[in-house]
Amino acid sequence: MDTSLFSSLLKARKAKGITQAQLSELLGLTQSYISQVEQSRHDIKTSTLTEWARALDLELMLVPRQHVPSISYLIQAGSEPQRDLPAAYGPLPDEVE
């Protein structure tokens, strides 16, 4: 099991201010199951993981490994408002004369 995935779900739940009990009601799962998954003590079906992520306003995606650094950069850039970031691939189409 990928513990970083489950710790990410835990962090997202806490950031949304949702309790395990509230999440269990949203997903139709028991609170103890939620706890076990967040502690990496239980495997989870892909369909359940998808529903869980969406309940926390997340989306699961398969990303080609070579693009992970780019995606990580974009996620970080999106979480840091008002930051001047270098253009990764040159100007945008509406910036070209």
Secondary structure, 3 states (H helix, E strand, C coil): CCHHHHHHHHHHHHHHCCCHHHHHHHHCCCHHHHHHHHCCCCCCCHHHHHHHHHHCCCCCCCCCHHHHHHHHHHHHHHCCCCCCCCCCCCCCHHHCC
